[in-house]
Amino acid sequence: MKKRLAAILAATMVLGTAPSAFAADQITVTVDGEKVNFEDQQPVNIDGRIMVPIRDVAEKMGWEFEWFTYYGDTVVDGTFQIEHSAIFTKPIASTDRYY
């Protein structure tokens, strides 16, 4: 009887803490009070640092995104390596005023 009670108590403790452990990994990002929905990768906490995919945040802020792939200057075993660049641009409306 004591073994059964101990097993039930242990299972309850393990299963009872699981939802709170998973909830801690849910990171919410908002821009101007609106939640950002991430298409591919969700924000993650790595060693106490929050890593957020910048593309979805920038697009929510009205920025445009372009991804370039090209052969760069790095050579490994006689072959130029493929490199990537991300370009963010902010379109300016005719009603925008800067002083």
C-alpha positions as a LaTeX table, in Angstrom:
\begin{tabular}{lrrr}
\hline
Residue & $x$ (\AA) & $y$ (\AA) & $z$ (\AA) \\
\hline
Met1 & 0.00 & 0.00 & 0.00 \\
Lys2 & 2.79 & 2.43 & 0.87 \\
Lys3 & 4.62 & 1.64 & $-2.37$ \\
Arg4 & 1.48 & 2.28 & $-4.40$ \\
Leu5 & 0.85 & 5.59 & $-2.60$ \\
Ala6 & 4.49 & 6.61 & $-3.14$ \\
Ala7 & 4.22 & 5.77 & $-6.86$ \\
Ile8 & 1.00 & 7.76 & $-7.24$ \\
Leu9 & 2.50 & 10.71 & $-5.37$ \\
Ala10 & 5.67 & 10.63 & $-7.52$ \\
Ala11 & 3.64 & 10.44 & $-10.76$ \\
Thr12 & 1.47 & 13.34 & $-9.63$ \\
Met13 & 4.51 & 15.46 & $-8.86$ \\
Val14 & 6.16 & 14.74 & $-12.21$ \\
Leu15 & 3.03 & 15.26 & $-14.31$ \\
Gly16 & 1.94 & 18.27 & $-12.29$ \\
Thr17 & 5.13 & 20.18 & $-13.03$ \\
Ala18 & 5.28 & 19.34 & $-16.76$ \\
Pro19 & 2.80 & 22.02 & $-17.98$ \\
Ser20 & 4.60 & 24.78 & $-16.09$ \\
Ala21 & 7.94 & 23.68 & $-17.54$ \\
Phe22 & 6.58 & 23.85 & $-21.09$ \\
Ala23 & 4.80 & 27.16 & $-20.43$ \\
Ala24 & 8.11 & 28.76 & $-19.45$ \\
Asp25 & 9.37 & 28.27 & $-23.03$ \\
Gln26 & 6.44 & 30.14 & $-24.60$ \\
Ile27 & 7.84 & 33.57 & $-25.45$ \\
Thr28 & 5.47 & 36.26 & $-26.69$ \\
Val29 & 6.68 & 39.20 & $-28.78$ \\
Thr30 & 4.48 & 42.25 & $-29.34$ \\
Val31 & 4.86 & 45.25 & $-31.65$ \\
Asp32 & 2.65 & 48.25 & $-30.93$ \\
Gly33 & 0.48 & 46.07 & $-28.69$ \\
Glu34 & $-0.08$ & 43.40 & $-31.36$ \\
Lys35 & 1.30 & 39.87 & $-31.03$ \\
Val36 & 3.87 & 38.79 & $-33.62$ \\
Asn37 & 3.07 & 35.43 & $-35.25$ \\
Phe38 & 6.23 & 33.57 & $-36.21$ \\
Glu39 & 5.98 & 31.50 & $-39.40$ \\
Asp40 & 8.97 & 29.17 & $-39.16$ \\
Gln41 & 11.02 & 29.35 & $-35.97$ \\
Gln42 & 9.59 & 30.35 & $-32.59$ \\
Pro43 & 11.63 & 32.49 & $-30.16$ \\
Val44 & 13.80 & 30.37 & $-27.86$ \\
Asn45 & 15.68 & 30.84 & $-24.60$ \\
Ile46 & 19.28 & 29.64 & $-24.91$ \\
Asp47 & 21.36 & 29.89 & $-21.75$ \\
Gly48 & 19.28 & 32.78 & $-20.43$ \\
Arg49 & 19.33 & 34.72 & $-23.73$ \\
Ile50 & 16.17 & 35.16 & $-25.77$ \\
Met51 & 16.73 & 34.51 & $-29.48$ \\
Val52 & 14.00 & 36.03 & $-31.68$ \\
Pro53 & 13.69 & 35.58 & $-35.47$ \\
Ile54 & 14.09 & 39.17 & $-36.63$ \\
Arg55 & 12.32 & 38.79 & $-39.99$ \\
Asp56 & 8.80 & 38.43 & $-38.56$ \\
Val57 & 9.35 & 41.28 & $-36.10$ \\
Ala58 & 10.71 & 43.60 & $-38.80$ \\
Glu59 & 7.82 & 42.80 & $-41.15$ \\
Lys60 & 5.34 & 43.52 & $-38.34$ \\
Met61 & 7.03 & 46.94 & $-37.98$ \\
Gly62 & 6.50 & 47.63 & $-41.71$ \\
Trp63 & 9.99 & 46.77 & $-42.96$ \\
Glu64 & 10.54 & 44.81 & $-46.17$ \\
Phe65 & 12.91 & 41.83 & $-46.23$ \\
Glu66 & 15.07 & 40.36 & $-49.00$ \\
Trp67 & 17.37 & 37.33 & $-48.74$ \\
Phe68 & 20.44 & 37.14 & $-51.00$ \\
Thr69 & 22.59 & 34.06 & $-51.56$ \\
Tyr70 & 25.92 & 34.48 & $-53.33$ \\
Tyr71 & 29.41 & 33.03 & $-53.60$ \\
Gly72 & 31.49 & 34.95 & $-51.10$ \\
Asp73 & 35.20 & 35.56 & $-50.52$ \\
Thr74 & 35.72 & 32.52 & $-48.29$ \\
Val75 & 37.54 & 29.61 & $-49.94$ \\
Val76 & 37.53 & 26.10 & $-48.47$ \\
Asp77 & 39.32 & 23.32 & $-50.35$ \\
Gly78 & 39.59 & 25.52 & $-53.45$ \\
Thr79 & 35.85 & 26.25 & $-53.59$ \\
Phe80 & 34.20 & 29.58 & $-52.88$ \\
Gln81 & 31.64 & 29.14 & $-50.13$ \\
Ile82 & 28.03 & 30.21 & $-50.42$ \\
Glu83 & 27.22 & 33.18 & $-48.18$ \\
His84 & 23.95 & 34.87 & $-47.30$ \\
Ser85 & 22.87 & 38.43 & $-46.67$ \\
Ala86 & 19.63 & 39.77 & $-45.30$ \\
Ile87 & 18.57 & 43.23 & $-46.44$ \\
Phe88 & 15.90 & 45.16 & $-44.54$ \\
Thr89 & 14.39 & 48.32 & $-46.06$ \\
Lys90 & 11.75 & 50.68 & $-44.72$ \\
Pro91 & 9.43 & 52.20 & $-47.33$ \\
Ile92 & 8.65 & 55.85 & $-46.64$ \\
Ala93 & 5.13 & 57.01 & $-47.38$ \\
Ser94 & 4.50 & 60.45 & $-48.87$ \\
Thr95 & 2.69 & 61.39 & $-45.65$ \\
Asp96 & 5.73 & 60.68 & $-43.46$ \\
Arg97 & 7.34 & 63.82 & $-42.08$ \\
Tyr98 & 10.84 & 64.00 & $-40.65$ \\
Tyr99 & 12.07 & 67.15 & $-38.93$ \\
\hline
\end{tabular}
